[in-house]
Amino acid sequence: MKPTLTALAIGLTLAAAPAAAFNVDMSSLFPTLTYPEPAPQPVTQGPAGMDR
């Protein structure tokens, strides 16, 4: 039984090889993650003058 399953698995692998050669492009399914720039901190003026 095991040699039969092995032969079947190898046969199916070889039969599917031409279809696998087309190589489906998966990059369009998962977009590249981009992160926004951090917001600038407000400039405040205290008793000592300008503070960043």
C-alpha positions in Angstrom: 0.0 0.0 0.0 2.8 2.4 0.9 4.6 2.0 -2.5 1.3 2.7 -4.3 0.8 5.9 -2.3 4.3 7.0 -3.0 4.0 6.4 -6.7 0.7 8.3 -6.7 2.2 11.2 -4.9 5.2 11.4 -7.2 2.9 11.1 -10.2 0.6 13.9 -9.0 3.7 16.1 -8.3 5.0 15.6 -11.8 1.6 16.2 -13.3 1.2 19.5 -11.4 4.7 20.8 -12.3 3.7 22.6 -15.5 0.9 24.4 -13.6 3.3 25.4 -10.9 5.7 26.9 -13.5 3.3 29.8 -14.0 4.0 31.0 -10.5 1.0 33.0 -9.3 2.0 36.6 -8.3 1.0 36.9 -4.6 2.4 40.4 -4.2 -0.9 42.0 -5.2 -2.8 40.2 -2.5 -0.7 41.6 0.3 0.1 45.3 0.0 3.3 46.7 1.3 2.8 48.3 4.7 3.8 51.9 5.0 3.8 54.0 8.2 3.0 57.7 8.3 5.6 60.2 9.5 5.2 61.1 13.1 3.4 64.4 13.8 5.7 67.3 14.7 5.7 68.3 18.4 4.2 71.7 19.0 6.7 74.5 19.9 5.7 76.2 23.2 7.0 79.2 24.9 7.3 79.2 28.6 8.9 81.6 31.2 12.4 80.5 30.0 11.7 81.3 26.4 11.3 79.0 23.4 11.2 75.4 24.2 11.2 72.5 21.8 
